[in-house]
Amino acid sequence: KDLKKTNAIGVDGLPTSVYKKCSEVLSPQISNIINESLSLGTIPKTLKNSKITPVYKGGERSDLGNYRPISVLSVLSKILEGVVSEQLSDYVRKYGLLTQHQYGFRQGSSTESALFDLVSNIQSARDAGRMVVAVFIDLCKAFDAVDHKGLLHKLAQYGITGTPGEWLSDYLNERRQVVAQGDVTSDEEVCEAGVPQGSRLGPCLFMVFVNDLDGIGLKGLIFMYADDICILHIGDSKADLECAVNDDLKLFASWTSKNKITSNAKKTKYMIFGNNTEQMSITLDGIVLEEVDSFRYLGVTLDRELLFKEHIDGLTARLSALTGALRRSMNRAVSRKLRKDIYYAMGHSMLSYGASVWGCAPLGLIDQLQIAQNKLIKATFSLDRFTSSLSLYENFKIHPVRNIITFSRTIHVHKIITKTTHTQIKLEIKQNNFNTRKTNIQNIIPKTTKYGLNSIKYRAINDYNKILNKDVTILNKSKKHLKNTINKNIQIML
C-alpha cells in the first residue's frame, strides 16, 4: 500500500496499481519471496531484468552522452531492493562507514545541505581574504561504469560478507536489460558493469563504491552528492593554490584509473572565486581544464562573486514562461484550491529550491524575482495585472520571495541545531543565565567585506535568532511546530 503511484511499467508489464489493489492477497506471497531470497543469498533471475529509458539531460540531442539511462524495474524487484537498501543503509549508518563528505541519498541530507556547506566555506574564506578555487568534476557515466568486482571487494572490506555478500554478488551478476524508446525496443543485453539508475539499491551501492575517495589524501575539501563532485581549495597565494589543485587532480586521476572510472576533462571546469584575475594552469589527465565565471552545481548556478545574478536571471525567465503558459491556459472554472495547488507545485517549488543559498543575492535581484512572482500569482488566480501585490499574499496565505528566503534559512538552521540534517557546520547554543528567553545561536561576526556581510550562515543564524527570541521552545520542537511559529511571527516582506 505504501508503493508510490507511477505510470512506469517494468519488463513484467505489471503496473503498481495491480499490486496496490491486490495487496492483501499478494503481501504474504511477496514476503515469502523476499525472505527466501535473503536467506538463500540469491535473487530470482526475472527480478534482475530491467527496461532502460533514455532521459534527455541537455546539450546536443544527437550525442548519446547527453542522455541518462534510467532503469525501469518490475514492482516486485523494487520492493525487494527497498528492503535490502534499507538494511544496507542502516548498517552503513550504524557503524559510521559513510564519509561525512557524501551528501547524496542519506537520511536527513539534501542538495541544499551540500550547497549550504559549500557556499559557507567559500564565503568564510573570502571574508578572511583568502583565495578560493573550486573544481567541478564530471565523471563519464559513473553509475554505469561501476566495476562489480571492485564494488564487491569494497563491500567485503566494510564487513558485508557471508549470505548478504552472496546476495549482492548475485544481484550484480548476469543482469539483463533492454532499451525502450517509444514503440521500439532493443535486443536484450547482459550488463557487465554498473549499478542501475532509477533503482532503490543502485545509489546506495554507488556511494559505497566512491566512499574511499575521502581517504586518498586530498588537500582540498571534497563535496559529493552521489556522482556530482566538487573539490574546494583555499590558499594564500596563486602558486601554492595552483600546485595543490594539480596535486589533488593527479590523486583523483589515479583513483579513477584504479577503479575503472573515466573523468570527462572537457566537461570538468574550475572557477576562481573573487575578482582575482591571475591565470592558472589546471590539468586533469593531461588536459588543461577550462576556467569558467559561473557553473551550475546541484541545480544552483554559482558565480565568481556569489551574487547569483545568473541563477536569478534564469529563475526569473522560467517563472515568466510559466506565467505566460498559465495566462493562456487557466480556465476560470478552476477552483481556488486547485489554483493554489498549481502555484505550489509549479511556482513555489522553483522559488524555494536553494533559497537559503541564493537568498544572499543583492536586493535588486531579489526585487526582480519578486516582480516575477507577483505576475505569476496574478496569472494563476486569473487576476487583473493592476491588482495590489500586498493583497495577494495576505488573501491567499502565500509567502513572497523574501519570506521564502527567511523561511528556508530558518528551517535549515533548525535542522542543523536539532541534528536532523547532514552537515559539517557546527553551531553552538548560547543561553543567558539570567533570562532564558535570551537564548541565541552563537554567531560569528564577519569582517566588513561583501562576503562576510552577505554570508548565508551569518544571515541564516540572525533570522533564526529572531524567531528563537519569540519562542525559545522551538529548540525542542518539531519542524512542523517551527513552521507554525515562523508563520505567526513572520511579516509580509515585499
C-alpha positions as CSV (number, residue, x, y, z in Angstrom):
1,K,0.0,0.0,0.0
2,D,3.0,2.3,0.6
3,L,4.1,1.9,-3.1
4,K,4.4,5.2,-4.9
5,K,1.9,5.6,-7.8
6,T,3.8,5.6,-11.1
7,N,2.9,5.2,-14.8
8,A,6.2,3.5,-15.5
9,I,5.8,-0.3,-16.2
10,G,8.8,-2.7,-16.0
11,V,9.6,-5.6,-18.2
12,D,7.0,-7.8,-16.4
13,G,4.2,-5.5,-17.8
14,L,2.5,-5.1,-14.4
15,P,1.8,-1.6,-13.1
16,T,2.0,-0.5,-9.4
17,S,-1.8,-0.2,-9.3
18,V,-2.2,-4.0,-9.6
19,Y,-0.1,-4.6,-6.5
20,K,-1.9,-1.9,-4.5
21,K,-5.3,-3.2,-5.4
22,C,-4.4,-6.8,-4.6
23,S,-2.1,-6.0,-1.6
24,E,-4.0,-8.2,0.9
25,V,-3.7,-11.3,-1.3
26,L,-0.2,-10.6,-2.6
27,S,1.6,-9.4,0.5
28,P,2.1,-12.9,2.2
29,Q,3.4,-14.3,-1.1
30,I,5.8,-11.3,-1.6
31,S,7.0,-11.6,2.0
32,N,7.8,-15.3,1.4
33,I,9.7,-14.5,-1.8
34,I,11.8,-11.7,-0.1
35,N,12.6,-13.9,3.0
36,E,13.6,-16.8,0.8
37,S,15.8,-14.6,-1.4
38,L,17.6,-13.1,1.6
39,S,18.1,-16.4,3.4
40,L,19.5,-18.1,0.4
41,G,21.6,-15.2,-0.8
42,T,20.1,-15.3,-4.3
43,I,17.7,-13.3,-6.3
44,P,15.3,-14.6,-9.0
45,K,16.6,-14.1,-12.4
46,T,13.5,-12.3,-13.6
47,L,13.9,-9.7,-11.0
48,K,17.3,-8.8,-12.4
49,N,15.8,-7.7,-15.8
50,S,15.2,-4.0,-16.5
51,K,14.0,-1.7,-19.2
52,I,16.2,1.3,-19.9
53,T,14.5,4.6,-20.7
54,P,16.9,7.3,-22.1
55,V,16.2,10.6,-20.4
56,Y,17.5,13.7,-22.1
57,K,19.8,15.8,-19.9
58,G,20.6,18.8,-22.2
59,G,23.0,19.6,-25.0
60,E,23.1,18.1,-28.4
61,R,20.3,15.6,-28.8
62,S,22.4,13.6,-31.3
63,D,25.0,13.0,-28.6
64,L,24.3,9.7,-26.7
65,G,26.3,11.1,-23.8
66,N,23.6,13.7,-23.1
67,Y,21.0,11.0,-22.1
68,R,20.7,9.4,-18.7
69,P,19.8,5.7,-18.8
70,I,17.1,5.2,-16.2
71,S,16.3,1.6,-15.3
72,V,12.6,0.8,-15.1
73,L,12.3,-2.3,-12.8
74,S,9.4,-4.6,-12.1
75,V,7.4,-3.6,-9.0
76,L,8.4,-6.8,-7.2
77,S,12.1,-6.0,-7.8
78,K,11.6,-2.5,-6.4
79,I,10.0,-4.0,-3.2
80,L,12.9,-6.4,-2.7
81,E,15.5,-3.8,-3.5
82,G,13.8,-1.4,-1.0
83,V,14.2,-4.0,1.8
84,V,17.9,-4.6,1.0
85,S,18.6,-0.9,0.5
86,E,17.1,-0.1,3.9
87,Q,19.2,-2.8,5.6
88,L,22.4,-1.7,3.9
89,S,21.8,1.9,4.7
90,D,21.1,1.1,8.4
91,Y,24.3,-1.0,8.5
92,V,26.4,1.8,7.0
93,R,24.8,4.4,9.3
94,K,25.1,2.2,12.4
95,Y,28.9,1.8,12.0
96,G,29.6,5.2,10.6
97,L,31.1,3.9,7.4
98,L,30.0,6.6,5.1
99,T,32.3,9.6,4.6
100,Q,31.0,12.9,6.0
101,H,31.7,14.5,2.6
102,Q,29.0,12.5,0.9
103,Y,25.6,14.2,0.9
104,G,23.7,12.1,-1.5
105,F,21.0,9.6,-0.7
106,R,21.5,9.6,3.0
107,Q,19.0,10.2,5.8
108,G,18.4,13.9,6.6
109,S,20.5,15.1,3.7
110,S,19.7,17.1,0.6
111,T,21.3,19.0,-2.2
112,E,20.6,22.1,-0.2
113,S,22.7,20.7,2.7
114,A,25.7,20.3,0.3
115,L,25.2,23.7,-1.3
116,F,24.9,25.5,2.0
117,D,28.1,23.9,3.4
118,L,30.0,24.6,0.1
119,V,29.0,28.2,-0.2
120,S,29.5,28.8,3.5
121,N,33.1,27.6,3.2
122,I,33.7,29.8,0.2
123,Q,32.3,32.9,1.9
124,S,34.2,32.4,5.1
125,A,37.5,32.0,3.2
126,R,36.8,35.1,1.0
127,D,35.9,37.1,4.1
128,A,39.3,36.2,5.6
129,G,40.9,37.5,2.4
130,R,42.0,34.0,1.1
131,M,41.9,32.7,-2.4
132,V,39.4,30.0,-3.3
133,V,39.3,27.6,-6.3
134,A,36.6,25.1,-6.9
135,V,37.0,22.2,-9.4
136,F,33.7,20.7,-10.6
137,I,34.5,17.2,-11.8
138,D,32.4,15.4,-14.4
139,L,32.6,11.6,-14.4
140,C,31.7,9.7,-17.6
141,K,28.6,7.6,-16.9
142,A,29.7,7.0,-13.3
143,F,26.8,4.7,-12.3
144,D,27.1,2.6,-15.5
145,A,30.9,2.2,-15.1
146,V,30.9,0.7,-11.6
147,D,33.2,-2.3,-11.6
148,H,31.3,-5.2,-10.0
149,K,34.4,-7.0,-8.7
150,G,35.8,-3.8,-7.2
151,L,32.4,-3.0,-5.6
152,L,32.1,-6.4,-4.0
153,H,35.7,-6.1,-2.7
154,K,34.8,-2.8,-1.1
155,L,31.6,-4.2,0.4
156,A,33.7,-7.1,1.9
157,Q,36.1,-4.6,3.4
158,Y,33.2,-2.9,5.2
159,G,32.2,-6.3,6.6
160,I,29.4,-7.2,4.2
161,T,30.3,-10.9,3.6
162,G,28.5,-14.2,4.0
163,T,24.9,-14.5,2.8
164,P,24.4,-10.7,2.5
165,G,27.6,-10.5,0.3
166,E,26.5,-13.5,-1.7
167,W,23.1,-11.9,-2.3
168,L,24.7,-8.6,-3.5
169,S,27.1,-10.6,-5.8
170,D,24.1,-12.5,-7.3
171,Y,22.2,-9.1,-7.7
172,L,25.1,-7.7,-9.8
173,N,25.8,-10.9,-11.8
174,E,24.1,-11.5,-15.1
175,R,21.7,-8.5,-15.0
176,R,19.9,-8.1,-18.3
177,Q,18.4,-5.1,-19.9
178,V,16.6,-3.8,-23.0
179,V,16.4,-0.2,-24.2
180,A,12.9,1.1,-25.0
181,Q,12.2,4.3,-26.8
182,G,8.6,4.9,-27.9
183,D,7.4,1.7,-29.6
184,V,10.9,0.5,-30.3
185,T,12.7,-2.0,-28.0
186,S,16.3,-3.2,-28.5
187,D,17.6,-6.7,-28.2
188,E,18.4,-7.9,-24.7
189,E,22.0,-7.4,-23.4
190,V,23.9,-8.5,-20.3
191,C,25.2,-5.8,-18.1
192,E,28.9,-6.3,-17.5
193,A,29.3,-3.3,-15.2
194,G,27.4,-0.6,-13.4
195,V,24.6,-0.3,-10.9
196,P,21.1,0.5,-12.2
197,Q,20.0,4.2,-12.1
198,G,16.4,4.6,-11.0
199,S,16.6,1.7,-8.7
200,R,16.3,1.7,-4.9
201,L,19.6,-0.1,-4.3
202,G,21.8,1.4,-7.0
203,P,22.5,4.8,-5.3
204,C,23.4,3.1,-2.1
205,L,25.9,0.8,-3.8
206,F,27.4,3.7,-5.8
207,M,28.0,5.6,-2.5
208,V,29.9,2.6,-1.1
209,F,31.9,2.4,-4.3
210,V,33.1,6.1,-4.2
211,N,33.3,6.2,-0.4
212,D,37.1,5.7,-0.3
213,L,37.6,8.9,-2.3
214,D,37.8,10.7,1.0
215,G,40.8,8.7,2.0
216,I,43.2,9.3,-0.9
217,G,45.0,12.2,0.7
218,L,43.3,15.2,-1.0
219,K,44.5,18.6,0.3
220,G,41.2,20.2,-0.7
221,L,37.7,19.8,0.7
222,I,35.6,17.4,-1.2
223,F,31.8,17.7,-1.6
224,M,30.0,14.8,-3.1
225,Y,26.3,14.3,-3.9
226,A,26.4,10.8,-5.5
227,D,28.5,11.4,-8.7
228,D,28.4,15.3,-8.5
229,I,31.8,16.1,-7.1
230,C,33.4,19.4,-6.2
231,I,36.9,19.8,-4.7
232,L,37.4,23.1,-3.0
233,H,40.8,24.6,-2.4
234,I,41.6,27.5,-0.1
235,G,45.0,29.2,-0.1
236,D,47.0,32.4,0.3
237,S,48.9,32.5,-2.9
238,K,48.3,31.7,-6.5
239,A,51.4,29.5,-6.8
240,D,50.6,27.4,-3.7
241,L,47.0,27.0,-4.7
242,E,47.7,26.0,-8.3
243,C,50.2,23.4,-7.1
244,A,47.7,22.0,-4.5
245,V,44.9,21.7,-7.1
246,N,47.0,19.9,-9.6
247,D,48.4,17.6,-7.0
248,D,44.8,16.7,-5.9
249,L,43.7,16.1,-9.5
250,K,46.7,13.7,-10.0
251,L,45.5,11.7,-7.0
252,F,41.9,11.8,-8.3
253,A,43.1,10.6,-11.7
254,S,45.0,7.7,-10.1
255,W,41.8,6.8,-8.1
256,T,39.6,6.8,-11.2
257,S,42.1,4.7,-13.1
258,K,42.3,2.1,-10.3
259,N,38.5,2.0,-10.1
260,K,38.0,1.8,-13.9
261,I,36.0,5.1,-14.0
262,T,36.7,7.8,-16.5
263,S,36.8,11.5,-15.9
264,N,35.5,13.8,-18.6
265,A,38.2,16.5,-18.6
266,K,36.4,18.5,-21.3
267,K,33.3,18.9,-19.1
268,T,35.3,19.3,-15.9
269,K,35.6,23.0,-15.0
270,Y,37.3,25.2,-12.4
271,M,36.3,28.6,-11.0
272,I,38.3,31.1,-9.0
273,F,36.1,33.0,-6.6
274,G,36.6,36.7,-6.2
275,N,38.0,39.4,-8.5
276,N,41.4,37.7,-8.8
277,T,42.4,37.8,-12.5
278,E,45.6,35.7,-12.2
279,Q,45.7,32.9,-14.7
280,M,46.1,29.3,-13.5
281,S,47.1,26.2,-15.4
282,I,45.0,23.3,-14.0
283,T,45.1,19.9,-15.7
284,L,43.4,16.6,-15.4
285,D,44.6,13.5,-17.2
286,G,47.0,15.8,-19.2
287,I,44.2,18.0,-20.4
288,V,44.1,21.7,-19.5
289,L,40.8,22.5,-17.8
290,E,38.6,25.4,-18.7
291,E,38.2,28.3,-16.2
292,V,34.6,29.5,-16.0
293,D,32.9,32.5,-14.5
294,S,29.8,30.5,-13.4
295,F,28.8,26.9,-13.0
296,R,25.6,25.2,-12.3
297,Y,26.1,22.8,-9.4
298,L,23.3,20.8,-7.9
299,G,20.7,23.0,-9.6
300,V,22.1,26.4,-8.4
301,T,24.3,28.5,-10.6
302,L,27.3,29.7,-8.7
303,D,29.3,32.7,-9.9
304,R,32.7,34.1,-9.0
305,E,31.3,36.9,-6.8
306,L,28.5,34.7,-5.4
307,L,26.0,37.4,-6.4
308,F,23.8,34.7,-8.0
309,K,22.8,37.0,-10.8
310,E,22.9,34.3,-13.5
311,H,20.9,31.9,-11.3
312,I,18.2,34.5,-10.5
313,D,18.0,35.6,-14.2
314,G,17.4,32.0,-15.2
315,L,14.8,31.6,-12.4
316,T,13.0,34.8,-13.5
317,A,12.9,33.6,-17.1
318,R,11.4,30.2,-16.0
319,L,8.8,31.9,-13.9
320,S,7.9,34.3,-16.7
321,A,7.5,31.4,-19.1
322,L,5.2,29.6,-16.6
323,T,3.2,32.9,-16.1
324,G,2.6,33.1,-19.9
325,A,1.5,29.5,-20.0
326,L,-0.9,29.9,-17.2
327,R,-2.4,33.0,-18.6
328,R,-3.1,31.2,-21.8
329,S,-4.5,28.0,-20.3
330,M,-6.0,28.7,-16.9
331,N,-9.8,28.2,-17.1
332,R,-11.9,30.5,-14.9
333,A,-13.8,27.5,-13.7
334,V,-10.8,26.1,-11.9
335,S,-11.3,26.2,-8.1
336,R,-9.2,28.5,-5.8
337,K,-7.8,25.4,-4.0
338,L,-6.6,23.8,-7.3
339,R,-5.1,27.1,-8.4
340,K,-3.1,27.3,-5.2
341,D,-2.0,23.7,-5.6
342,I,-0.8,24.5,-9.1
343,Y,1.2,27.5,-7.8
344,Y,2.9,25.4,-5.1
345,A,3.6,22.5,-7.5
346,M,5.0,24.6,-10.3
347,G,6.0,28.1,-9.0
348,H,6.8,27.8,-5.3
349,S,8.9,24.7,-5.9
350,M,11.1,26.7,-8.2
351,L,11.3,29.7,-5.8
352,S,12.1,27.7,-2.7
353,Y,14.8,25.4,-4.2
354,G,18.1,26.5,-2.8
355,A,16.6,29.8,-1.4
356,S,18.7,29.5,1.8
357,V,21.8,29.7,-0.5
358,W,20.9,32.2,-3.3
359,G,18.9,34.4,-0.9
360,C,22.1,36.4,-0.1
361,A,21.9,38.0,-3.6
362,P,21.7,41.8,-3.9
363,L,18.3,43.4,-3.2
364,G,17.9,44.5,-6.8
365,L,17.9,40.8,-7.9
366,I,15.5,39.8,-5.2
367,D,13.2,42.6,-6.3
368,Q,13.4,41.3,-9.9
369,L,12.3,37.9,-8.6
370,Q,9.5,39.4,-6.6
371,I,8.0,41.1,-9.6
372,A,8.1,37.8,-11.5
373,Q,6.4,36.1,-8.5
374,N,3.7,38.8,-8.4
375,K,2.9,38.3,-12.1
376,L,2.8,34.5,-11.7
377,I,0.3,34.6,-8.8
378,K,-1.9,37.0,-10.7
379,A,-1.9,34.7,-13.7
380,T,-2.5,31.7,-11.5
381,F,-5.6,33.2,-10.0
382,S,-6.7,35.0,-13.2
383,L,-6.4,38.4,-11.6
384,D,-6.0,41.8,-13.2
385,R,-2.4,42.9,-13.7
386,F,-3.1,46.0,-11.6
387,T,-4.3,44.1,-8.5
388,S,-2.4,45.1,-5.3
389,S,0.5,42.8,-4.8
390,L,0.3,43.0,-1.0
391,S,-3.3,41.8,-1.0
392,L,-2.2,38.7,-3.0
393,Y,-0.1,37.3,-0.2
394,E,-2.5,38.3,2.6
395,N,-5.5,36.8,0.9
396,F,-4.0,33.6,-0.4
397,K,-1.6,33.0,2.5
398,I,1.3,32.7,0.2
399,H,4.9,33.7,1.1
400,P,6.6,36.4,-1.1
401,V,10.2,35.9,-2.1
402,R,11.8,37.5,1.0
403,N,9.7,35.4,3.3
404,I,10.5,32.2,1.3
405,I,14.2,33.0,1.8
406,T,13.8,33.7,5.5
407,F,11.7,30.6,5.9
408,S,14.3,28.4,4.1
409,R,17.2,29.8,6.2
410,T,15.4,29.4,9.5
411,I,14.3,25.8,8.7
412,H,17.9,24.9,7.6
413,V,19.5,26.3,10.8
414,H,16.9,24.5,12.9
415,K,17.8,21.2,11.2
416,I,21.5,21.8,12.0
417,I,20.8,22.6,15.6
418,T,18.5,19.6,16.1
419,K,20.9,17.4,14.1
420,T,18.2,16.4,11.6
421,T,20.2,17.2,8.5
422,H,23.6,16.1,7.3
423,T,26.1,19.0,7.6
424,Q,29.7,19.8,8.5
425,I,28.7,23.1,10.0
426,K,28.9,23.4,13.8
427,L,26.6,25.7,15.7
428,E,26.5,26.4,19.4
429,I,23.6,27.5,21.6
430,K,24.4,30.4,23.9
431,Q,21.9,30.9,26.8
432,N,21.7,33.9,29.1
433,N,21.8,32.6,32.7
434,F,19.6,35.4,33.9
435,N,17.0,35.4,31.2
436,T,16.2,32.1,29.5
437,R,14.3,34.0,26.8
438,K,17.6,35.4,25.6
439,T,18.7,32.1,24.1
440,N,20.7,32.5,20.8
441,I,22.6,30.5,18.3
442,Q,26.2,31.8,18.7
443,N,27.0,33.8,15.5
444,I,30.5,34.7,14.4
445,I,30.6,38.3,13.4
446,P,32.2,38.6,9.9
447,K,34.6,41.1,8.7
448,T,33.0,44.1,6.9
449,T,33.6,42.6,3.4
450,K,30.8,41.9,1.0
451,Y,31.4,38.2,1.6
452,G,31.1,38.5,5.3
453,L,28.1,40.8,5.3
454,N,26.3,38.6,2.8
455,S,27.3,35.3,4.4
456,I,24.5,32.8,4.2
457,K,25.4,31.3,7.5
458,Y,25.5,34.7,9.3
459,R,22.2,35.8,7.8
460,A,20.5,32.4,8.5
461,I,21.6,32.5,12.2
462,N,20.3,36.1,12.6
463,D,16.9,35.1,11.1
464,Y,16.7,32.0,13.4
465,N,17.6,34.0,16.5
466,K,14.8,36.5,15.8
467,I,12.3,33.6,15.9
468,L,14.1,31.9,18.8
469,N,13.7,35.1,21.0
470,K,10.0,35.0,20.4
471,D,9.6,31.3,21.2
472,V,12.6,29.6,22.9
473,T,10.7,26.3,23.0
474,I,11.3,25.7,19.2
475,L,14.7,24.2,20.1
476,N,12.9,21.2,21.4
477,K,10.0,21.1,19.0
478,S,9.5,19.5,15.6
479,K,10.0,21.2,12.2
480,K,6.2,21.4,11.9
481,H,6.0,23.4,15.1
482,L,8.8,25.7,13.9
483,K,6.9,26.3,10.6
484,N,3.8,27.3,12.6
485,T,5.9,29.6,14.8
486,I,7.5,31.2,11.7
487,N,4.2,31.8,10.0
488,K,2.9,33.5,13.2
489,N,5.9,35.8,13.6
490,I,7.0,36.5,10.1
491,Q,5.8,39.7,8.4
492,I,4.9,40.0,4.8
493,M,8.0,41.5,3.2
494,L,7.6,43.0,-0.2
